[in-house]
Structures are given as structure tokens and as C-alpha cells.
Amino acid sequence: MLLVIFDLFRGIPYFMRALALFVLTAVVSVSMVVSGCTGLKSGPHQSSRMGDVTDASDHPFGNVQPVDIPAEAYAMGAFLKAEVATDQGDRTEALDEYQQAVKYDPHNGLLRIRLATLYVRNGELKRALDEVNQAIAIEPKSVHAHLLAAGIQSALGNDQVAEREYKTVLKLQPDSQEAYLYLGTLYAKRGDYDQAEQTFHKLIALDPDSFLGYYYAGRVMVAAKNYDKAESYYQRALKLNPQSELVLLDLALLREIENKPKQAVEYYQKVLQLNPNNELVRKRLAELYVGQKKYDAALGQLKRLEQLETNPADTRTKIGLLYFERGDYAEATTEFNLVLGSEPKNWAVHYYLGAAYSELNQTDRAVAEFQQIPETSSHYVDGRLQLAYLYDKRKNFDHAIAALKQAQAQKPKDTEIMGFLVGIYQEQKDYPAAIDLAQKMIALDPKNDKFHFTLGALYDENKQKALSVQEMEHAIQLNPGNAPALNYLGYTYAEDGHNLNEAEKLIKRALDIEPEDGFYIDSLGWVYYQKGQYAKAVVQLQRAVNLTDEDPTIAEHLGDAYLKLGRNVDARQEYQLALKKASETDQVERLKGKLHGLHDVGETSQNR
């Protein structure tokens, strides 16, 4: 009986269901009164008959014997309650009542399908699968049951089982467009694009005006990277529905894939004409405009998007980042602070705000932002690196080292962090610590020529010349195009006054790679000086001084070359220039000595 009632109730409006439930309840109540069962508490299969009645006030209907209520009646009542609860949006109540209905009528396949559907909506897929499998056992030809089972199996990753279920549906109902659609997407999911396309063709053969058939065939062809076919299917779908946001959006994305940003913008703008509140499209447009360096247009999209979103924090963050990229750091800090007003624990934005303050040279504020970022944040390490950079700028080496060690604690094998720390030790002239760490970097990456160069330079500064040369040679062996190593080794030879021909070759190789590097040009000039070719040295050293903004060491070299040519006034001028810029004590004392030894001979020829 319930099976018939169930089918009758499908599609009936809510107020009619409620009325039916009221009538059913009234009928059952009258039956219970007539049968003297107003105090019935038993289940559907218990007798619960009362004994002789002696107190008329307790039993107003006398000794009329009660009757059992059929299980189907209980099931019917639970089903009706579930339907009403569903219409009222009370999913918990509906689930409870469907469970009761199945309990009272366990062989009703349609009830089990309804219960399985509710389980799916609650995310309880395994329970849903159990129910729908029992429904199929009861009604093996139920198209609805097999479709639901296929969907659940696919969601659980059991694609082969899902495929069998969809094929069963098509045997039972060969014109099931839904089955073709889902089966085609299933083939696409596993990368069988030819089979997927054939399946959508069958769907289109059933319905030549199948918008979804063309649309999904287009999507499959995009996945297959067959963009011409994708275009054809999308255009057929668009012809069937010219105002489809789905198709227009996919066509825009296809243009992006094809690296046609202008056409992508045109399609996105068409979507916005249909739906000005499409947040996804405004975000994509903003990103395209940024790529085209149309920052004002990008800001316009993001500001409009900010008005659309109930929580505009994400948009504000993007606007802030756009200001940052454009160099409007003050505007960026405004946006980031607004985000933090509503999301004070948005650590990414604390990081961005710190970076903006850093660019504005508001160091204290930048430090405060970076310090707030907790260890649990993905921005913690980057925040510590920024702190180290700021402390290093202030020559606060102890704090810089502490920040780097905090970062290193989370990434102990990060050679970038290690390299930063090496640089701080080098500034402190703590060469043993720097050398030890550089050696650890090489242990992690033995074939990194840059690490060998760094270690070689440290050895040189620590007065370990032989080890320095060894590391520079190793760096060049690993990478013959390592210009800094070529120059460093060549200059080392020149400083020592030996291997001068080899030094010249090494430095010229470096200059082939970086011909306008003033320091390399200085090295070549110094080789010529050491060879006694002073005129050639002056030519190179003059170039080097101009290219390096009058570096004190290079100015001193030029002064030495002038002195060798008897150009004492020019030499004095270069020594004085070098002295003004020199910061190293040794060089300062050396320059003073050279100036003291010079006699002003103004009549000396000045052939610059």
C-alpha cells in the first residue's frame, strides 16, 4: 500500500502533503479510539491487549478489544512526516523519519532511495551506498537507483563500478541523457577523451539541441588540448544559448590558454554585460590587466569587486598588492591596515604590510609587523628573513643573526638562509664562523660553483690564499662561465705579481661575459700595471674609475699608474679622491703614506 502512496505523493505541493498528513493522523486516531487503543504504547508487532476493565473512568469505551496497527501504516506516517520536514528544510527530522519508514517497511526500494539521497546530501556516502545497493537488490530495474549508485561510486573514486552502473542505466533506459552526460564526464575524468567525445556524440544524437552535450564536449576537448574542436563545440553551445555565462567564461579561459589575452578580455566583458556581479570574471580581468600593465583598469575591476563581496578582505589584499607592485606603498599600507582591522590574524597581510613599511623606510613599523607573525604561519620564515635584512641595514648584527637562526630552525637545510647568515658573519669579520657555514652549504650542494666562489672569497679575506685559489679553480671547473670566479682568480694572480699571462686570460674571459663591469676592467688594468705596461693600465683604470663611481681601490690603482708615468699631480688627485672614500684602516694609512711621499711638481706634463 505504501508503494502506491509514495508514488502518489511525489510532486504534490507542500500544503497538500500537510493536509494528507492531517487526514491520515485523524483516521489513525479515530481507529485507535474506536478500538479502545488510546493508551497504546506498543510497537507495530506487539499485542498490547488490555485485560478486563473495572473502572469506567479509566476506560470510557468499555471492553472493546484493541487491534494491531499494520507496519505499513507506521511507515506511511513516517514517510509523510519526512516529506513535510523536507519541505520545511529540516533535514535532520527528515532523515530520522525516513530511517523510521525504512525500519517499518524494509523491503520498499523507493524509501531506501530517498534515504540514500538524504545521506548523500549529508556527506555520508558509504551509508548512502549501502542503502542504494539494498534498493537495487529490491528493485534491480530501478533507473533512479542505478543512477544514484553510479554517482556515489564515482564520488568514492570507484570509477569502474560507476561506469558499469551507468551502462546498466542505458540498457534499462537507452534514451537517458543524464546517463550519457555523466558517463562522458567519467571518461574525461580518467583521460579517455576519445571515448568521452563519442559518448557526448550519442547524447547529441538523442537530442541535437542538447546544450549540455555540446558544452561538455567542448570542455573535454580543452582537457585533450584539442582547442580547435573545443572552439567548435563551444560555438554550437553558444548558438543554442547566446547568453550562457558558462560558455562565454570557458571561451575566455580558452583564449587565455591560447595566449590571446585581448580576446579573453572581450569574452570576460561579455559575461559582465550579462552579469555585472560575476566575481570570478572581475578577478580574471584584473589579473589580465596587471599582465598588460594596465594598472588603473585592474584597480577598477578590483574596487568594483570589493563592493560586490560580503567580505572584501581578499579583494582589499589584492588591491594592496597591486598598489605595492605599482610602487604606491602608502596606498598599499592603507589597504592592508583595513584588512587587518577585520582580520587581525591574517599573517600574510601582516607580512605584506611589513614589506610596504620597509619600502617607505618606516623601519620600526616594518619590524613590528614582521615580529607579529607566529611560527605556525607559512610566512614566518620570510618574515624572519625580512627582519634580518632590516637589522643588517642598521648594523644590528646580533639581532640579524638571531632572526636568521629562528628561520633556520624551521628550514635547517635552506642554503638561501645559510648564505644570508654567511654574509652577516662576513660583515662582522667572523671569518671562521662564515667559513664553517659555507662549507656546510657545499656539503649540501657540492656542485654549486657559487658556493665554492663564496668559500674562496672567505678564505682570501681570512688570509688563507692557497685555499682561496683552490676554491676559485674548483668554481671555474664546475662552471667555466663563472665570471666573478674568473676575475677573482685573475686579480689574485695580479696582486701576487705572478702567472700574469694566465691572469690576463682569465680576466679577459670574465670581460667577454660582462664587458662593462668596472671591477673586471680594473683587474685587467692592474695586470697591465704589474707587467709594467703603465700606459695601457691607465686606459683601463680610467674606464674602471668612471664605471664604479670612483671606487677608492680603483682610484688608488689609477694613482699608482699615473705615478709610474711621472704624472704626479694626477696621482696626487687620485690618491686624495681615494682617501676621501676609503673606509678600511689599512688603505687609509697607505694612502696617507703615498701622499706624504709625493712632491708637488706642477710643471710635470699632464697628458690625460
PyMOL commands that set and color helices and strands:
alter all, ss='L'
color gray80, all
select helices_A, chain A and resi 2-9+14-34+71-87+91-104+109-121+125-138+143-155+159-172+177-189+193-206+211-223+227-240+245-257+261-274+279-291+295-308+313-326+329-342+347-359+363-372+380-393+397-410+415-427+431-444+449-461+465-478+483-496+500-513+518-530+534-547+552-564+568-581+585-597
alter helices_A, ss='H'
color red, helices_A
deselect
rebuild
show_as cartoon
